[in-house]
């Protein structure tokens, strides 16, 4: 079966949120050095000869990674922090040749393999949970007595928390901020891996406590307030 390659024309690919470690950056640089005659890499402030030099001169994380190759001309820029200069990370290959096309396809495959899926899933889950909690809050507000100061305080606090949660979740989805780590993957232990049990306990405890408080207030107002 004949493999059909994309047409040889200038290409730009907007990238999703990425999670890149030192070995991933080194693979990208090695790919460009195999395919291009001249290669430069930069962070926010300086140009470097290698990722190793960048790691020695920079912090553990950088807010911007730019890789540029000449002959063929190809560029990759990765957004690691909020930066008004560009909206999101991308691959840009302005040349239309077989060599440029092959470089584009290899870089695309390498980068998309490191998509920050867990972060994207967490942000989307945050938005969905916020919307569901808002619906639950509306349901319970109708059941709570209008003169109950506790009911009013709980409702106001719940609405504020849910709106804040949903806003920041939606805002995060539009930032496309990647993680650019200059340490090797084996040197990293994620916050989630270290603290996931404690975080889950806190979240579950807070949700259960809030629901039980609302149910208790509804039961008291519905069945007990008339007896006092």
N, CA, C and O of each residue as an XYZ file, in Angstrom:
912
protein
N       0.855     -1.195      0.000
C       0.000      0.000      0.000
C       0.888      1.241      0.000
O       1.835      1.321      0.782
N       0.599      2.186     -0.848
C       1.391      3.401     -0.957
C       1.041      4.374      0.149
O      -0.136      4.645      0.387
N       2.061      4.912      0.837
C       1.854      5.887      1.900
C       1.764      7.277      1.282
O       2.659      7.699      0.549
N       0.695      7.971      1.578
C       0.478      9.306      1.027
C       0.994     10.331      2.026
O       0.504     10.403      3.153
N       1.985     11.125      1.619
C       2.527     12.173      2.462
C       1.730     13.464      2.279
O       1.127     13.678      1.228
N       1.725     14.329      3.307
C       1.071     15.628      3.144
C       1.751     16.442      2.050
O       2.930     16.242      1.758
N       1.013     17.346      1.456
C       1.556     18.193      0.388
C       2.700     19.049      0.919
O       2.679     19.481      2.072
N       3.697     19.291      0.073
C       4.841     20.111      0.456
C       4.464     21.592      0.366
O       4.546     22.205     -0.698
N       4.056     22.141      1.486
C       3.736     23.559      1.566
C       4.020     24.027      2.997
O       4.157     23.194      3.893
N       4.110     25.336      3.230
C       4.377     25.839      4.580
C       3.360     25.307      5.589
O       2.168     25.202      5.300
N       3.863     24.974      6.782
C       2.996     24.334      7.775
C       3.152     25.015      9.128
O       4.255     25.391      9.526
N       2.032     25.169      9.826
C       2.016     25.652     11.207
C       1.075     24.768     11.999
O      -0.059     24.527     11.584
N       1.543     24.285     13.136
C       0.720     23.443     13.993
C       0.675     24.054     15.386
O       1.696     24.138     16.069
N      -0.525     24.483     15.809
C      -0.704     24.955     17.182
C      -0.724     23.746     18.116
O      -1.452     22.784     17.875
N       0.067     23.797     19.171
C       0.246     22.651     20.054
C      -0.623     22.762     21.299
O      -0.917     23.866     21.759
N      -1.034     21.619     21.845
C      -1.749     21.634     23.121
C      -0.774     21.862     24.275
O       0.417     22.076     24.049
N      -1.272     21.816     25.497
C      -0.379     21.892     26.662
C       0.540     20.672     26.668
O       0.100     19.539     26.475
N       1.825     20.934     26.895
C       2.825     19.872     26.877
C       3.495     19.754     28.241
O       3.502     20.699     29.029
N       4.052     18.589     28.500
C       4.870     18.369     29.693
C       6.197     17.796     29.212
O       6.301     16.607     28.912
N       7.205     18.655     29.141
C       8.488     18.289     28.566
C       9.568     18.254     29.638
O       9.648     19.134     30.495
N      10.391     17.222     29.570
C      11.548     17.098     30.451
C      12.823     17.262     29.622
O      12.779     17.408     28.400
N      13.948     17.234     30.317
C      15.231     17.488     29.667
C      15.481     16.524     28.515
O      15.947     16.940     27.454
N      15.175     15.228     28.708
C      15.427     14.275     27.632
C      14.550     14.540     26.404
O      14.959     14.257     25.278
N      13.336     15.088     26.621
C      12.470     15.423     25.493
C      13.054     16.592     24.691
O      13.035     16.583     23.460
N      13.570     17.598     25.405
C      14.202     18.731     24.741
C      15.452     18.290     23.986
O      15.715     18.762     22.880
N      16.213     17.391     24.581
C      17.415     16.887     23.920
C      17.064     16.113     22.657
O      17.793     16.190     21.667
N      15.964     15.371     22.672
C      15.533     14.659     21.466
C      15.151     15.641     20.365
O      15.467     15.420     19.196
N      14.479     16.715     20.732
C      14.108     17.730     19.742
C      15.351     18.376     19.125
O      15.429     18.550     17.909
N      16.314     18.726     19.966
C      17.541     19.338     19.468
C      18.293     18.372     18.556
O      18.798     18.769     17.506
N      18.365     17.105     18.959
C      19.047     16.097     18.138
C      18.343     15.920     16.790
O      18.998     15.772     15.758
N      17.021     15.935     16.806
C      16.264     15.839     15.560
C      16.603     17.005     14.631
O      16.838     16.793     13.442
N      16.632     18.217     15.149
C      16.943     19.390     14.331
C      18.379     19.328     13.810
O      18.645     19.721     12.674
N      19.297     18.840     14.630
C      20.692     18.767     14.182
C      20.903     17.718     13.093
O      21.805     17.841     12.264
N      20.070     16.698     13.104
C      20.143     15.704     12.029
C      19.566     16.260     10.736
O      20.047     15.937      9.650
N      18.540     17.090     10.848
C      17.806     17.534      9.666
C      18.239     18.901      9.136
O      18.057     19.193      7.954
N      18.815     19.747     10.012
C      19.131     21.121      9.628
C      20.653     21.356      9.658
O      21.388     20.657     10.355
N      21.093     22.334      8.903
C      22.522     22.652      8.858
C      22.964     23.518     10.043
O      24.120     23.455     10.460
N      22.053     24.318     10.579
C      22.390     25.192     11.698
C      21.224     25.203     12.682
O      20.067     25.317     12.277
N      21.532     25.083     13.989
C      20.489     24.988     15.011
C      20.831     25.913     16.169
O      21.974     25.947     16.625
N      19.839     26.664     16.647
C      19.992     27.480     17.849
C      18.819     27.194     18.783
O      17.714     26.892     18.332
N      19.073     27.293     20.087
C      18.005     27.143     21.066
C      18.102     28.261     22.085
O      19.196     28.703     22.437
N      16.951     28.715     22.555
C      16.880     29.879     23.435
C      15.828     29.680     24.509
O      14.886     28.904     24.349
N      16.012     30.409     25.625
C      14.955     30.558     26.603
C      14.480     32.010     26.540
O      14.585     32.643     25.489
N      13.967     32.543     27.636
C      13.453     33.918     27.603
C      14.527     34.957     27.304
O      14.241     35.993     26.703
N      15.766     34.683     27.721
C      16.779     35.731     27.705
C      18.036     35.425     26.894
O      18.688     36.354     26.418
N      18.396     34.153     26.721
C      19.701     33.830     26.163
C      19.608     32.726     25.110
O      18.629     31.981     25.047
N      20.648     32.643     24.292
C      20.815     31.551     23.331
C      21.860     30.588     23.874
O      22.779     30.993     24.585
N      21.714     29.301     23.530
C      22.593     28.266     24.078
C      23.041     27.324     22.968
O      22.425     27.236     21.905
N      24.137     26.623     23.252
C      24.637     25.623     22.326
C      23.960     24.273     22.523
O      23.887     23.473     21.591
N      23.459     24.016     23.741
C      22.872     22.713     24.055
C      21.895     22.852     25.211
O      21.869     23.868     25.905
N      21.096     21.818     25.403
C      20.176     21.784     26.541
C      20.964     21.707     27.843
O      20.545     22.257     28.861
N      22.102     21.026     27.810
C      22.948     20.932     29.007
C      23.407     22.317     29.451
O      23.393     22.628     30.642
N      23.812     23.143     28.500
C      24.238     24.508     28.835
C      23.062     25.316     29.369
O      23.219     26.087     30.315
N      21.896     25.147     28.776
C      20.711     25.839     29.261
C      20.395     25.421     30.698
O      20.058     26.263     31.531
N      20.502     24.126     30.986
C      20.208     23.619     32.325
C      21.185     24.177     33.359
O      20.800     24.450     34.496
N      22.456     24.346     32.963
C      23.448     24.898     33.897
C      23.178     26.373     34.198
O      23.416     26.840     35.312
N      22.682     27.095     33.205
C      22.524     28.543     33.353
C      21.151     28.961     33.862
O      20.984     30.076     34.356
N      20.169     28.074     33.745
C      18.789     28.465     34.035
C      18.291     27.822     35.322
O      18.987     27.053     35.984
N      17.081     28.171     35.631
C      16.402     27.546     36.761
C      15.984     26.129     36.382
O      16.248     25.664     35.273
N      15.331     25.455     37.318
C      14.870     24.101     37.044
C      13.820     24.096     35.929
O      13.757     23.159     35.133
N      13.008     25.138     35.881
C      12.009     25.286     34.825
C      12.265     26.583     34.067
O      12.784     27.546     34.632
N      11.906     26.607     32.803
C      11.985     27.838     32.024
C      10.597     28.194     31.516
O       9.727     27.338     31.351
N      10.421     29.486     31.275
C       9.106     29.943     30.838
C       8.938     29.988     29.332
O       7.849     30.262     28.827
N      10.026     29.717     28.612
C       9.951     29.792     27.154
C      11.082     28.958     26.559
O      12.228     29.045     27.000
N      10.753     28.158     25.567
C      11.761     27.361     24.872
C      11.569     27.561     23.373
O      10.489     27.327     22.831
N      12.651     28.003     22.712
C      12.580     28.266     21.279
C      13.708     27.509     20.591
O      14.878     27.658     20.943
N      13.343     26.699     19.612
C      14.308     25.918     18.846
C      14.165     26.307     17.379
O      13.072     26.257     16.815
N      15.286     26.696     16.768
C      15.247     27.172     15.388
C      16.300     26.456     14.554
O      17.461     26.366     14.954
N      15.898     25.950     13.402
C      16.806     25.308     12.465
C      16.813     26.034     11.129
O      15.791     26.559     10.685
N      17.974     26.056     10.499
C      18.125     26.707      9.194
C      18.599     25.668      8.182
O      19.485     24.862      8.465
N      17.999     25.704      7.009
C      18.288     24.802      5.876
C      18.046     23.329      6.275
O      18.990     22.590      6.558
N      16.799     22.933      6.291
C      15.600     23.746      6.052
C      15.223     24.583      7.275
O      15.623     24.289      8.402
N      14.450     25.622      7.020
C      14.013     26.513      8.089
C      12.842     25.877      8.827
O      11.829     25.526      8.223
N      12.994     25.735     10.144
C      11.926     25.196     10.981
C      12.066     25.766     12.381
O      13.181     25.988     12.854
N      10.941     26.006     13.049
C      10.974     26.560     14.396
C       9.948     25.857     15.287
O       8.874     25.453     14.841
N      10.318     25.729     16.556
C       9.398     25.270     17.587
C       9.489     26.259     18.729
O      10.585     26.582     19.186
N       8.351     26.743     19.196
C       8.370     27.537     20.417
C       7.332     26.961     21.378
O       6.214     26.620     20.991
N       7.735     26.864     22.629
C       6.889     26.279     23.664
C       6.659     27.318     24.753
O       7.606     27.875     25.308
N       5.413     27.567     25.044
C       5.022     28.578     26.034
C       4.963     27.932     27.412
O       4.134     27.058     27.666
N       5.864     28.380     28.309
C       5.905     27.816     29.654
C       5.339     28.721     30.723
O       5.281     28.338     31.891
N       4.918     29.926     30.340
C       4.278     30.842     31.284
C       3.427     31.819     30.484
O       3.491     31.842     29.255
N       2.634     32.621     31.176
C       1.799     33.595     30.490
C       2.686     34.614     29.791
O       3.507     35.282     30.419
N       2.507     34.719     28.497
C       3.357     35.588     27.695
C       2.499     36.194     26.597
O       1.906     35.474     25.795
N       2.434     37.525     26.563
C       1.582     38.197     25.599
C       2.149     38.167     24.188
O       1.446     38.503     23.235
N       3.415     37.767     24.037
C       4.033     37.771     22.712
C       3.389     36.749     21.781
O       3.313     36.977     20.574
N       2.934     35.647     22.317
C       2.264     34.649     21.491
C       1.266     33.901     22.363
O       1.439     33.794     23.577
N       0.223     33.387     21.729
C      -0.885     32.814     22.475
C      -0.618     31.392     22.918
O      -1.022     31.005     24.015
N       0.055     30.599     22.089
C       0.266     29.198     22.443
C       1.490     28.640     21.726
O       2.035     29.259     20.812
N       1.904     27.465     22.164
C       3.061     26.793     21.570
C       2.730     26.359     20.134
O       1.566     26.174     19.777
N       3.790     26.202     19.320
C       3.538     25.868     17.918
C       4.794     25.317     17.248
O       5.915     25.514     17.718
N       4.568     24.624     16.141
C       5.619     24.231     15.197
C       5.397     25.042     13.927
O       4.275     25.127     13.428
N       6.459     25.635     13.409
C       6.351     26.451     12.203
C       7.428     26.027     11.218
O       8.620     26.107     11.513
N       6.998     25.574     10.044
C       7.927     25.166      8.984
C       7.513     25.902      7.713
O       6.591     25.469      7.022
N       8.191     27.023      7.394
C       7.771     27.828      6.238
C       8.199     27.269      4.896
O       7.633     27.633      3.865
N       9.205     26.379      4.893
C       9.689     25.851      3.625
C       8.791     24.734      3.111
O       8.102     24.060      3.877
N       8.818     24.557      1.802
C       8.038     23.491      1.174
C       8.999     22.555      0.435
O       9.264     22.719     -0.756
N       9.505     21.583      1.169
C      10.422     20.603      0.593
C      10.236     19.284      1.326
O       9.635     19.252      2.399
N      10.740     18.203      0.761
C      10.625     16.898      1.416
C      11.343     16.889      2.770
O      10.830     16.338      3.744
N      12.520     17.495      2.826
C      13.277     17.531      4.085
C      12.507     18.296      5.158
O      12.425     17.854      6.304
N      11.948     19.440      4.786
C      11.179     20.227      5.747
C       9.920     19.491      6.180
O       9.537     19.541      7.349
N       9.276     18.808      5.239
C       8.066     18.054      5.547
C       8.365     16.903      6.511
O       7.601     16.664      7.446
N       9.467     16.194      6.288
C       9.843     15.099      7.186
C      10.168     15.608      8.584
O       9.810     14.976      9.578
N      10.841     16.742      8.659
C      11.163     17.336      9.956
C       9.894     17.725     10.698
O       9.774     17.490     11.900
N       8.960     18.312      9.989
C       7.688     18.700     10.595
C       6.960     17.487     11.178
O       6.471     17.538     12.307
N       6.889     16.397     10.410
C       6.169     15.211     10.863
C       6.836     14.563     12.081
O       6.151     14.116     13.001
N       8.165     14.516     12.083
C       8.874     13.922     13.214
C       8.728     14.774     14.476
O       8.507     14.243     15.564
N       8.851     16.086     14.330
C       8.695     16.982     15.475
C       7.278     16.925     16.024
O       7.075     16.924     17.239
N       6.308     16.879     15.138
C       4.915     16.778     15.550
C       4.671     15.502     16.355
O       4.042     15.545     17.412
N       5.164     14.376     15.860
C       4.980     13.104     16.552
C       5.633     13.124     17.933
O       5.053     12.651     18.910
N       6.834     13.672     18.002
C       7.552     13.711     19.270
C       6.832     14.590     20.296
O       6.692     14.201     21.455
N       6.382     15.755     19.880
C       5.753     16.688     20.811
C       4.373     16.219     21.269
O       4.048     16.312     22.453
N       3.572     15.722     20.351
C       2.224     15.284     20.731
C       2.252     14.063     21.640
O       1.276     13.780     22.337
N       3.365     13.341     21.634
C       3.499     12.208     22.560
C       3.625     12.670     24.004
O       3.475     11.873     24.930
N       3.902     13.968     24.198
C       4.080     14.505     25.552
C       3.004     15.530     25.882
O       3.244     16.489     26.615
N       1.816     15.314     25.331
C       0.701     16.195     25.654
C       0.366     16.084     27.133
O       0.400     14.995     27.707
N       0.042     17.214     27.745
C      -0.235     17.259     29.183
C      -1.684     16.849     29.422
O      -2.534     17.679     29.745
N      -1.949     15.554     29.258
C      -3.324     15.067     29.324
C      -3.905     15.176     30.721
O      -5.075     15.523     30.880
N      -3.102     14.882     31.740
C      -3.615     14.920     33.102
C      -4.053     16.328     33.480
O      -5.075     16.499     34.144
N      -3.286     17.345     33.062
C      -3.641     18.727     33.355
C      -4.919     19.116     32.631
O      -5.804     19.747     33.209
N      -5.009     18.736     31.355
C      -6.212     19.043     30.591
C      -7.431     18.365     31.201
O      -8.491     18.978     31.327
N      -7.278     17.089     31.581
C      -8.389     16.358     32.202
C      -8.805     17.014     33.506
O      -9.998     17.130     33.789
N      -7.825     17.449     34.313
C      -8.136     18.065     35.598
C      -8.898     19.371     35.419
O      -9.855     19.641     36.145
N      -8.475     20.183     34.450
C      -9.145     21.455     34.219
C     -10.582     21.232     33.748
O     -11.507     21.882     34.235
N     -10.768     20.307     32.794
C     -12.122     20.034     32.312
C     -12.992     19.460     33.421
O     -14.167     19.810     33.533
N     -12.420     18.578     34.246
C     -13.166     18.012     35.364
C     -13.573     19.100     36.350
O     -14.679     19.072     36.889
N     -12.676     20.063     36.585
C     -12.976     21.168     37.484
C     -14.192     21.953     37.014
O     -15.064     22.300     37.811
N     -14.243     22.228     35.721
C     -15.372     22.973     35.171
C     -16.676     22.176     35.314
O     -17.704     22.729     35.705
N     -16.630     20.893     34.999
C     -17.832     20.055     35.078
C     -18.312     19.939     36.520
O     -19.504     20.079     36.796
N     -17.377     19.681     37.444
C     -17.755     19.555     38.855
C     -18.330     20.868     39.374
O     -19.303     20.871     40.128
N     -17.720     21.993     38.963
C     -18.251     23.283     39.384
C     -19.687     23.494     38.925
O     -20.519     23.985     39.688
N     -19.980     23.123     37.674
C     -21.341     23.269     37.155
C     -22.324     22.361     37.897
O     -23.438     22.775     38.216
N     -21.909     21.131     38.168
C     -22.781     20.207     38.892
C     -23.056     20.679     40.316
O     -24.183     20.583     40.800
N     -22.023     21.189     40.983
C     -22.211     21.696     42.339
C     -23.148     22.895     42.365
O     -23.919     23.073     43.308
N     -23.077     23.714     41.326
C     -23.981     24.855     41.246
C     -25.431     24.393     41.138
O     -26.319     24.974     41.762
N     -25.673     23.336     40.337
C     -27.022     22.795     40.224
C     -27.503     22.219     41.550
O     -28.657     22.407     41.934
N     -26.612     21.515     42.249
C     -26.967     20.971     43.565
C     -27.275     22.103     44.541
O     -28.212     22.018     45.334
N     -26.466     23.170     44.470
C     -26.719     24.313     45.338
C     -28.074     24.945     45.082
O     -28.772     25.317     46.026
N     -28.456     25.072     43.820
C     -29.780     25.613     43.489
C     -30.900     24.736     44.038
O     -31.915     25.239     44.519
N     -30.705     23.421     43.960
C     -31.705     22.478     44.454
C     -31.916     22.635     45.960
O     -33.051     22.682     46.434
N     -30.805     22.715     46.710
C     -30.913     22.808     48.157
C     -31.386     24.185     48.617
O     -32.028     24.300     49.661
N     -31.080     25.218     47.857
C     -31.512     26.557     48.265
C     -33.032     26.663     48.314
O     -33.583     27.350     49.173
N     -33.695     25.995     47.407
C     -35.153     26.018     47.411
C     -35.716     25.317     48.634
O     -36.822     25.639     49.067
N     -34.988     24.371     49.202
C     -35.460     23.628     50.359
C     -35.151     24.332     51.684
O     -35.836     24.113     52.683
N     -34.118     25.177     51.687
C     -33.714     25.822     52.937
C     -34.635     26.993     53.259
O     -35.094     27.681     52.347
N     -34.916     27.233     54.547
C     -35.825     28.324     54.928
C     -35.217     29.678     54.628
O     -34.013     29.872     54.795
N     -36.029     30.604     54.192
C     -35.534     31.912     53.802
C     -34.982     32.722     54.958
O     -34.142     33.595     54.745
N     -35.438     32.453     56.196
C     -35.000     33.240     57.336
C     -33.800     32.639     58.053
O     -33.320     33.209     59.033
N     -33.323     31.529     57.595
C     -32.200     30.872     58.257
C     -30.893     31.555     57.881
O     -30.490     31.567     56.718
N     -30.240     32.126     58.894
C     -28.955     32.784     58.629
C     -27.911     31.774     58.178
O     -27.078     32.082     57.325
N     -27.949     30.568     58.743
C     -27.012     29.528     58.346
C     -27.230     29.145     56.888
O     -26.276     28.978     56.128
N     -28.504     29.008     56.508
C     -28.813     28.644     55.124
C     -28.318     29.718     54.157
O     -27.747     29.409     53.110
N     -28.543     30.987     54.520
C     -28.096     32.086     53.660
C     -26.582     32.121     53.542
O     -26.036     32.312     52.455
N     -25.895     31.929     54.697
C     -24.432     31.956     54.683
C     -23.872     30.806     53.853
O     -22.932     30.992     53.081
N     -24.457     29.610     54.016
C     -23.999     28.454     53.258
C     -24.207     28.667     51.764
O     -23.339     28.345     50.953
N     -25.354     29.205     51.414
C     -25.640     29.430     50.000
C     -24.675     30.446     49.400
O     -24.118     30.216     48.326
N     -24.473     31.573     50.090
C     -23.576     32.603     49.572
C     -22.147     32.088     49.445
O     -21.470     32.353     48.451
N     -21.693     31.351     50.456
C     -20.346     30.801     50.415
C     -20.213     29.771     49.294
O     -19.210     29.740     48.581
N     -21.237     28.929     49.149
C     -21.213     27.903     48.108
C     -21.183     28.506     46.711
O     -20.425     28.059     45.849
N     -22.014     29.525     46.491
C     -22.056     30.169     45.176
C     -20.713     30.823     44.864
O     -20.210     30.705     43.746
N     -20.126     31.515     45.851
C     -18.833     32.170     45.639
C     -17.748     31.151     45.299
O     -16.956     31.355     44.379
N     -17.722     30.048     46.054
C     -16.704     29.021     45.816
C     -16.882     28.369     44.452
O     -15.900     28.133     43.749
N     -18.111     28.079     44.074
C     -18.371     27.382     42.814
C     -18.079     28.289     41.621
O     -17.502     27.842     40.630
N     -18.476     29.569     41.711
C     -18.193     30.493     40.620
C     -16.686     30.676     40.449
O     -16.184     30.704     39.326
N     -15.966     30.800     41.569
C     -14.509     30.948     41.514
C     -13.866     29.719     40.894
O     -12.982     29.830     40.044
N     -14.325     28.523     41.334
C     -13.785     27.269     40.810
C     -14.009     27.163     39.310
O     -13.095     26.813     38.563
N     -15.229     27.465     38.871
C     -15.550     27.361     37.451
C     -14.787     28.398     36.624
O     -14.320     28.100     35.525
N     -14.663     29.621     37.159
C     -13.963     30.680     36.420
C     -12.503     30.320     36.194
O     -12.006     30.405     35.071
N     -11.811     29.916     37.265
C     -10.395     29.602     37.123
C     -10.176     28.339     36.292
O      -9.174     28.230     35.585
N     -11.108     27.383     36.371
C     -11.000     26.208     35.515
C     -11.142     26.571     34.053
O     -10.377     26.095     33.214
N     -12.129     27.424     33.736
C     -12.327     27.858     32.351
C     -11.165     28.718     31.872
O     -10.737     28.604     30.724
N     -10.655     29.577     32.748
C      -9.518     30.428     32.381
C      -8.287     29.591     32.071
O      -7.564     29.870     31.115
N      -8.048     28.555     32.889
C      -6.890     27.696     32.678
C      -6.947     26.952     31.364
O      -5.907     26.688     30.762
N      -8.153     26.605     30.900
C      -8.293     25.862     29.652
C      -7.843     26.697     28.457
O      -7.446     26.146     27.431
N      -7.901     28.028     28.583
C      -7.549     28.863     27.441
C      -6.118     29.355     27.443
O      -5.728     30.091     26.537
N      -5.315     28.972     28.436
C      -3.966     29.504     28.537
C      -2.935     28.699     27.742
O      -1.954     29.266     27.259
N      -3.135     27.419     27.602
C      -2.215     26.546     26.853
C      -0.775     26.678     27.368
O       0.167     26.758     26.579
N      -0.617     26.699     28.682
C       0.705     26.826     29.283
C       1.297     25.439     29.479
O       0.676     24.570     30.092
N       2.492     25.238     28.962
C       3.161     23.946     29.059
C       4.147     23.946     30.220
O       4.479     24.995     30.773
N       4.604     22.763     30.576
C       5.638     22.590     31.590
C       6.954     22.261     30.882
O       7.039     21.281     30.142
N       7.984     23.090     31.115
C       9.303     22.889     30.489
C      10.304     22.678     31.622
O      10.746     23.632     32.262
N      10.650     21.428     31.855
C      11.483     21.072     32.999
C      12.880     20.698     32.527
O      13.029     19.856     31.641
N      13.889     21.304     33.100
C      15.268     21.054     32.693
C      15.921     19.922     33.478
O      17.123     19.689     33.349
N      15.139     19.221     34.287
C      15.618     18.012     34.944
C      15.131     16.792     34.169
O      14.151     16.862     33.427
N      15.823     15.684     34.352
C      15.380     14.448     33.718
C      14.125     13.917     34.402
O      13.888     14.165     35.584
N      13.337     13.188     33.636
C      12.073     12.661     34.140
C      12.275     11.785     35.379
O      11.451     11.803     36.293
N      13.361     11.024     35.411
C      13.614     10.121     36.534
C      13.955     10.877     37.813
O      13.880     10.311     38.904
N      14.329     12.152     37.693
C      14.661     12.957     38.867
C      13.445     13.630     39.487
O      13.537     14.258     40.542
N      12.314     13.492     38.824
C      11.118     14.187     39.262
C      10.142     13.250     39.963
O       9.884     12.141     39.496
N       9.606     13.710     41.085
C       8.475     13.049     41.742
C       7.374     14.096     41.808
O       7.526     15.129     42.459
N       6.292     13.830     41.148
C       5.248     14.838     41.040
C       4.572     15.090     42.387
O       4.548     14.230     43.268
N       4.030     16.289     42.513
C       3.257     16.635     43.718
C       2.099     15.670     43.903
O       1.790     15.270     45.025
N       1.457     15.296     42.801
C       0.307     14.388     42.898
C       0.735     13.015     43.398
O       0.049     12.415     44.226
N       1.863     12.514     42.901
C       2.338     11.207     43.342
C       2.675     11.203     44.822
O       2.447     10.210     45.513
N       3.227     12.329     45.319
C       3.619     12.402     46.711
C       2.441     12.652     47.650
O       2.459     12.209     48.798
N       1.421     13.356     47.172
C       0.382     13.832     48.085
C      -1.032     13.449     47.673
O      -1.996     13.968     48.236
N      -1.179     12.539     46.690
C      -2.513     12.280     46.163
C      -3.475     11.749     47.217
O      -4.651     12.113     47.213
N      -2.992     10.883     48.134
C      -3.875     10.334     49.166
C      -4.397     11.435     50.081
O      -5.588     11.472     50.389
N      -3.515     12.333     50.519
C      -3.930     13.424     51.407
C      -4.866     14.387     50.689
O      -5.850     14.850     51.266
N      -4.557     14.691     49.413
C      -5.412     15.609     48.661
C      -6.804     15.032     48.472
O      -7.801     15.732     48.648
N      -6.873     13.750     48.113
C      -8.177     13.104     47.937
C      -8.972     13.092     49.236
O     -10.184     13.304     49.221
N      -8.304     12.846     50.358
C      -8.994     12.831     51.648
C      -9.583     14.204     51.971
O     -10.712     14.307     52.451
N      -8.804     15.260     51.703
C      -9.289     16.608     51.975
C     -10.481     16.947     51.100
O     -11.476     17.495     51.576
N     -10.377     16.615     49.798
C     -11.472     16.922     48.869
C     -12.738     16.159     49.243
O     -13.820     16.741     49.323
N     -12.598     14.852     49.473
C     -13.762     14.027     49.817
C     -14.378     14.498     51.130
O     -15.599     14.589     51.254
N     -13.517     14.799     52.118
C     -14.025     15.273     53.402
C     -14.784     16.575     53.282
O     -15.825     16.753     53.916
N     -14.258     17.508     52.451
C     -14.922     18.797     52.277
C     -16.270     18.639     51.582
O     -17.258     19.253     51.985
N     -16.307     17.805     50.527
C     -17.568     17.598     49.803
C     -18.604     16.917     50.687
O     -19.754     17.352     50.747
N     -18.201     15.847     51.375
C     -19.130     15.121     52.247
C     -19.620     16.029     53.366
O     -20.807     16.031     53.692
N     -18.697     16.813     53.965
C     -19.092     17.714     55.043
C     -20.102     18.748     54.588
O     -21.070     19.030     55.295
N     -19.879     19.320     53.396
C     -20.800     20.330     52.883
C     -22.177     19.741     52.595
O     -23.201     20.341     52.923
N     -22.189     18.552     51.973
C     -23.472     17.907     51.660
C     -24.218     17.543     52.934
O     -25.425     17.771     53.016
N     -23.537     16.981     53.932
C     -24.186     16.610     55.191
C     -24.719     17.833     55.932
O     -25.778     17.779     56.557
N     -23.974     18.932     55.856
C     -24.439     20.161     56.498
C     -25.726     20.659     55.864
O     -26.662     21.059     56.556
N     -25.760     20.628     54.537
C     -26.978     21.059     53.838
C     -28.147     20.137     54.127
O     -29.266     20.596     54.354
N     -27.891     18.837     54.119
C     -28.971     17.888     54.415
C     -29.468     18.069     55.846
O     -30.671     18.052     56.105
N     -28.511     18.246     56.784
C     -28.904     18.450     58.177
C     -29.731     19.704     58.360
O     -30.707     19.699     59.109
N     -29.352     20.784     57.682
C     -30.121     22.029     57.775
C     -31.509     21.860     57.180
O     -32.492     22.383     57.705
N     -31.577     21.125     56.082
C     -32.897     20.903     55.460
C     -33.785     20.056     56.355
O     -34.967     20.366     56.506
N     -33.252     18.990     56.956
C     -34.026     18.141     57.861
C     -34.494     18.938     59.073
O     -35.645     18.814     59.492
N     -33.597     19.765     59.642
C     -33.963     20.546     60.824
C     -35.084     21.524     60.505
O     -36.033     21.670     61.276
N     -34.964     22.204     59.340
C     -35.984     23.194     58.993
C     -37.299     22.538     58.581
O     -38.369     23.110     58.788
N     -37.225     21.350     58.003
C     -38.425     20.681     57.493
C     -39.190     19.940     58.579
O     -40.421     19.957     58.592
N     -38.472     19.289     59.492
C     -39.123     18.391     60.428
C     -39.010     18.801     61.891
O     -39.820     18.374     62.714
N     -38.001     19.636     62.233
C     -37.771     19.926     63.642
C     -38.120     21.336     64.052
O     -38.428     21.586     65.217
N     -38.078     22.266     63.108
C     -38.313     23.659     63.474
C     -39.719     23.882     63.995
O     -39.925     24.740     64.854
N     -40.685     23.136     63.500
C     -42.075     23.303     63.944
C     -42.327     22.780     65.328
O     -43.323     23.163     65.941
N     -41.475     21.920     65.858
C     -41.681     21.333     67.189
C     -41.110     22.182     68.301
O     -41.499     22.011     69.456
N     -40.185     23.108     67.989
C     -39.542     23.904     69.039
C     -40.455     25.047     69.511
O     -40.073     25.817     70.392
